């Protein structure tokens, strides 16, 4: 029996969104595990086309980097992905800040992971904030998000925030907790524990500890 073809649409590697890269990595690991493999998963991640960042003098400036990122997201990535619309049975967009890609894909075969609602500030009903450019980009993202057949949130807090806007049917928004990397284990590791204690201080069973994976 032929397995469904699933495209894991990842962030551009050059953007260095480490948390989103990790989500894509864990997805690929899980979907390709031989014992539980039920789909043929392929990661899609084009290389960034550098334009302004190649120019002498201005290439290292922040506006040039931002401009290249935006052009690649809204033009190059969309154009490349549109040519693969018939190649997969499902398009799984890893990061909601790439939700605009749904506008060039079959909506009934598109899924978007939503990790927070920050990108939709000033665009979702009842929210404020964002610059003019931020709102324009946010409108593109929201247009893609509402088209997707399914939206997957990593937490109930994010799902609640999305549904509070009343622009999505609750049946289309679900929660799937994030998976664990194979390097994570409940087994004791005295050597690693000693290093952690040296940096963070001794652990306190009465005080919760939060591990943040991100670029901040």
RALIN-V438129 format. One record per backbone hydrogen bond with DSSP energy under -0.5 kcal/mol. CO is the residue of the C=O (numbers start at 1). NH is the residue of the N-H. E is the energy in kcal/mol with one decimal. If there is no record, write none. Layout:
CO & NH & E
CO & NH & E
//
This chain:
4 & 6 & -0.6
4 & 40 & -3.0
5 & 89 & -2.3
5 & 90 & -1.5
6 & 8 & -0.6
6 & 42 & -2.6
7 & 9 & -0.9
7 & 92 & -3.4
8 & 10 & -1.0
8 & 44 & -2.9
9 & 94 & -2.3
12 & 15 & -1.7
13 & 16 & -1.4
16 & 18 & -1.4
17 & 21 & -2.3
18 & 22 & -2.1
19 & 23 & -1.8
20 & 24 & -2.1
21 & 25 & -2.2
22 & 26 & -2.7
23 & 27 & -2.3
24 & 28 & -2.3
25 & 29 & -2.3
26 & 30 & -2.5
27 & 31 & -2.7
28 & 32 & -1.4
30 & 33 & -0.9
33 & 36 & -0.9
33 & 37 & -0.8
34 & 37 & -0.6
38 & 4 & -0.6
39 & 41 & -0.8
40 & 6 & -2.6
42 & 8 & -2.9
43 & 45 & -0.5
44 & 10 & -2.2
48 & 50 & -0.7
51 & 54 & -1.4
52 & 55 & -1.5
55 & 59 & -1.9
56 & 58 & -1.2
58 & 61 & -1.7
61 & 64 & -0.6
61 & 65 & -1.6
62 & 66 & -2.6
63 & 67 & -2.4
64 & 68 & -2.3
65 & 69 & -2.1
66 & 70 & -2.4
67 & 71 & -2.6
68 & 72 & -2.3
69 & 73 & -2.1
70 & 74 & -2.9
71 & 75 & -1.9
71 & 76 & -1.4
72 & 77 & -3.2
73 & 78 & -0.5
75 & 79 & -2.6
76 & 80 & -2.4
77 & 81 & -2.7
78 & 82 & -2.3
79 & 83 & -0.9
80 & 83 & -0.6
81 & 84 & -1.8
82 & 85 & -0.9
84 & 87 & -1.8
90 & 7 & -3.0
90 & 92 & -0.6
91 & 93 & -0.8
91 & 111 & -2.8
92 & 9 & -2.3
92 & 94 & -0.6
93 & 113 & -2.4
95 & 98 & -2.2
96 & 99 & -1.8
98 & 101 & -2.0
99 & 102 & -2.0
100 & 103 & -1.5
101 & 104 & -1.7
102 & 105 & -1.7
105 & 107 & -0.7
106 & 109 & -2.2
107 & 110 & -1.6
107 & 149 & -1.3
109 & 91 & -2.9
110 & 149 & -1.4
110 & 150 & -1.1
111 & 93 & -3.2
112 & 114 & -0.5
112 & 152 & -2.7
113 & 96 & -0.6
113 & 115 & -0.5
114 & 154 & -1.0
117 & 120 & -1.3
118 & 121 & -1.7
120 & 123 & -2.3
120 & 124 & -2.6
124 & 127 & -1.8
131 & 135 & -2.5
132 & 136 & -2.1
133 & 137 & -2.5
134 & 138 & -2.5
135 & 139 & -2.4
136 & 140 & -1.4
137 & 141 & -2.3
138 & 142 & -2.7
139 & 143 & -2.0
140 & 144 & -1.6
141 & 145 & -2.5
142 & 146 & -2.4
143 & 147 & -0.6
144 & 147 & -0.6
144 & 148 & -1.3
150 & 112 & -2.1
151 & 153 & -0.5
151 & 174 & -2.5
152 & 114 & -3.0
153 & 176 & -2.6
155 & 159 & -1.7
156 & 160 & -2.8
157 & 161 & -2.0
158 & 162 & -2.2
159 & 163 & -2.7
160 & 164 & -1.7
162 & 165 & -1.2
162 & 167 & -0.5
163 & 166 & -1.5
169 & 172 & -2.3
170 & 173 & -1.3
172 & 151 & -2.9
172 & 174 & -0.5
174 & 153 & -3.1
181 & 184 & -2.6
189 & 193 & -2.8
190 & 194 & -2.1
191 & 195 & -1.6
192 & 196 & -2.6
193 & 197 & -2.5
194 & 198 & -1.8
195 & 199 & -1.6
196 & 200 & -3.1
197 & 201 & -2.1
204 & 207 & -2.1
206 & 208 & -0.5
210 & 212 & -0.6
211 & 213 & -0.5
212 & 214 & -0.7
//
